[in-house]
């Protein structure tokens, strides 16, 4: 009886161990090995990632053109690794069209900037420009370190729609950066909006727009609304301010599938 009891205990223990082993999932069952992500060499400072399209590297505006009715080369001056808004010359836009992307762009308002409110170093990054009549979705550029204006019109706002989460402006005359994730709106075949545009943005490394949903294209007065469009250029604004212009440098974009 003792031998039988010991034997039964051993068998029971083995069955329990077997059952426990069977209930334990196989770690390999949840391991994915393919497809492997593409290898990208990260940038550092002024150097962009290896898969980026360089829109301005310091020497030429060949990736840009005027938004005039008959587009020509961009008319803004290039000097010392940057280019400057030429007041009255009109807006400029990329020669390429984009859908969803990651954008890095650096800008600065003049050290001797003049004016107040919206007239103090004003420009804008239009994340998708849908026509020469200044249509699209504007991330505001403005000196707001010590310059009060309406909050949905200050630097890093989605102009006349969304104020930034915080004011991360450096003093005028200092270089600043925007890092932007842009998701373009999608439209059905009949022009109906299927999904709105969204933007996440960092100003000088600080989160200022977080997966923000846009209600339409930028308008100076009235209610934003959508107009059907597809891939679009990125546009920089000539606000027409008097005095020294806003400068830009180190611009690159990564298209997102």
N, C-alpha and C positions, 0 to 999 in steps of 0.2 A: 504494500500500500504506500509505503514511503517513497519507493522508487517511482510508482505510478504518479503520485502527487507531485514529485519534483519534475517529472517529465511533462506533466500537464502544465505546470507553472512556466517551464521553459518555452513550451509551444505557445502558450498565451502571450508571453512576453514578446516572442518573435512575431506573432500576428499583430500585436499592437504596434511594434516598431515598423512592420511592413505597411500597416495602415497609415501611420504617421508620415512615412516616407512617400507614400502614394499621394497624400493630401498636400505635400509641399510642392509648390510650382517650380518648374525648371527655369532658372534665371536666363538661360540661353533662348528661351521661347520669346522673350521680349527684347532681344538684342537686334538692332538694325545695322547692317554693315554696308548696304548700298541703297540708293546712290550716294557716293561720298560728296560732301559740299565742295564747291570749287575753292581752290586755294587763292586767297587774296593777301597780298603783302600790305599791311597797314601803313598809313602815312605817319609822318611826325612833323608837327608844326606846319610849315609851308608846303610840305610834300604830300600830295594826295594819295589815296589808296591806289593800288596797281590797276584796279578795274574801273577807275573813274574816268569820265570824259572831262578834260580840262577846258573850261570855258574862258578862263583868263589866267595865264601863267606869269604875267608881268611884262610882256613885250608887245603883244598884238591883239587887236580886236577883230581878228579874222573870223571868230565864231559868232560875231554879232553884226546886226545890220539895223538901219534906221527903220522906223515903223511908218514912214511916209507912204503915200498912195503908191508911189513907185520906189520900192525899197532900194536903198543904196548902202554903201559901207557906213558903219557907225561914225558919227561926226564928233564924238567926244574925244578930247585929247588924252594921250598916254604919256606918262613921264614918271621916272623913278619907281618903276615896278607897279604902278597903279594907273587907273584912269579916272577922269573927273567929269561930272555932269557939266555939260555946256548949256547954260540957260538959253532957251529959245531955239536950240538945235533939234528938239523933239526927243521922244522916247527911243530907246534901242531895245532890240529883242534878239534872242538866239536864232541862228539860222536853222537849228534843229528843233524838231517838235518832240515833246515828252508826254508821258502819261503819269505813272507813279514813279517817284524818285526820292533820293536823299540828296539834299543840296547843302553845300558849304559856301558861304560868302562872307567876306569881310568888308567893313565900311567905316568911314569916319566923317563926322561933320567938321567943318573948318575950325581951326583954333581961334580965328577972328570972325566967327559967325556973327551975323547981324540979324535983328528982328526978334520977335517974340511969338509964342504960341505956334501955330502951324507954319509960320514964316521963318522958322529957325532951323536951317539945315534939313529941309524937307525933300525926301525922295521916297521911293517905294520899290519893293520886290514883288512883282506880279507873278504869282506862282503858276498861273496858266493865263496867258494873254489871248483873248478870243476875238480881238479886232483892233484896228488902229485907233478907234474912238475911245481909247482908255477903258476897255472892258476887260474884266478878269477878276482875280482874287488877290487883293493887296495886303502884304505884310509891311506895315509902316516903318519907314526910316525917318528918324527925327532926333534932334538934340533934346533929350528929356532929363538930363542930369540935374538941371536946376531951372526947368522951364515948364510951367504948368499949362496944360491944355485939357480938352475933354479926354477922358480915360480911354475911350474906344477910338481915339485918334493919336494916342501917344506911341512912342517907339515900341515895337513888338506886338502892337495890336493888329487884329484883322480889321482893317479900317472900317469904321462905322458899324462894326458888328460885335467884336469880342475884345474886351480889355485884356492886357497881359495879366498873368497871375501875380507877377511882381514887377517892379521897375528895376531892371538890372543894368541901367545905362552907366557907362563910363563918362568922364567929363568930355566936353567938346574938344576936338583935336586929338583924341586918343582913338586908336584902332579898336573896333568892336567886331564881333562875329555873330552870325546866325547859322545854326545847324537845324535843318528843316526836313521833316518827313512829310511828303505830300501824297495824298491819295486823291486822284481826280474823280469827279462825279461820273456816274454812268447813266446813260439814257436808253430808253426803249426805242424801237424803230420809229414810233410815231412822235418822238421827241419828249415823251413823258419822263420825268426824273425817276430812275430806278434806285439809285443810292447817292446820297449827298457827298460833297467833297469833305475831306477831313485833313487836319493838319496838327502835327506835333512840332513844337519849335523850342530851341534853346537859344537864349541870348547871353553871350559871354559865358557859356557853359551852364547857365541856370535855366531850368524849365519855366517857360512862359506861356506856352499853349500845349494842352495835353489832350490829344485825340479829339480836338475841337471840331464840332460839326457845323459847317457853314450853311447859311440859309439862302445863299445865292451869290451872285457876282457883286463886286464892290460898286456902290453908287455913292455919290457925294450927298445927294438929297433923295429922300424917298425910301422905299422898302426894297431890300435886295431880292432878286429873283434869278432863276436859272434860265439860261439859253442853251439849247442843245449844242454840244461840241464834242470833239474827240481829242486826239493828240494836239498839243498846243505848245507854242514857244514860251520861254520865260522872258519877262520884260522888266526893264529898269526905267524908272520914271524921271522925266525932266519936269519938275514941279514949277519951273519958271521963276524961281526965287532970284532976287538980286544979290549981288555979292559973290564971294567964292562958293564954288559948288561942292557937293558931297563927292567923296572919292570911294572907289571900290578896288579890291585886289583879291587875289587867291580864291578864285571861284572854280568849283568843280561839282560834278553831279554824277550820281550812280543810279542808273535805271534799275527799277525794282520790278521783277516779274510777278 
